[in-house]
């Protein structure tokens, strides 16, 4: 389970310190090896590679 708090809806990511909106894009992740970079060792709540399942789409939001 991933616990998320949504405090405001914006069209993209927002820097809470400055209020600046950061252009973003949603991409589809095709390789499990890409997800393996995001794990508990580098302060992610969950090891993302464990979430990867065959025949399911894995999406990511990236800053432009």
C-alpha positions in Angstrom: 0.0 0.0 0.0 1.2 3.5 -0.8 -0.1 6.3 1.4 -0.6 9.6 -0.3 -1.8 13.0 0.9 -3.1 15.4 -1.8 -3.3 18.9 -0.5 -3.9 20.7 -3.8 -4.7 19.8 -7.4 -2.3 21.4 -10.0 -1.7 20.7 -13.7 1.8 19.5 -12.9 4.3 19.3 -10.0 4.6 22.3 -7.7 7.6 23.3 -5.5 6.0 23.9 -2.1 8.9 26.2 -1.0 8.7 28.6 -3.9 5.3 28.0 -5.4 6.9 27.4 -8.8 5.1 25.0 -11.2 7.4 22.4 -12.8 6.4 21.1 -16.2 5.9 17.4 -16.1 5.1 14.5 -18.4 3.7 11.0 -17.7 5.7 8.2 -19.4 5.2 4.5 -19.6 8.0 2.4 -18.1 8.8 -0.7 -20.2 11.7 -2.2 -18.3 11.8 -3.6 -14.8 15.5 -2.7 -14.7 14.6 1.0 -14.8 12.3 0.6 -11.7 15.1 -1.1 -9.8 16.8 2.3 -9.4 14.0 3.3 -7.0 14.3 1.4 -3.8 14.4 1.7 0.0 18.2 2.0 -0.1 17.8 5.5 -1.8 14.9 6.5 0.4 11.8 5.4 -1.6 9.0 4.0 0.5 8.9 0.7 -1.5 11.2 -1.0 -3.9 9.5 -0.2 -7.2 10.8 -3.2 -9.0 8.6 -5.4 -6.7 5.5 -3.5 -8.0 6.3 -4.5 -11.7 3.9 -7.1 -13.0 3.7 -8.7 -16.4 0.8 -7.4 -18.5 0.3 -4.3 -16.5 1.4 -0.8 -17.3 3.9 1.0 -15.1 3.8 4.8 -15.4 6.0 7.6 -14.0 5.7 11.3 -13.8 9.0 13.1 -14.9 10.1 16.7 -14.8 10.8 18.3 -18.1 
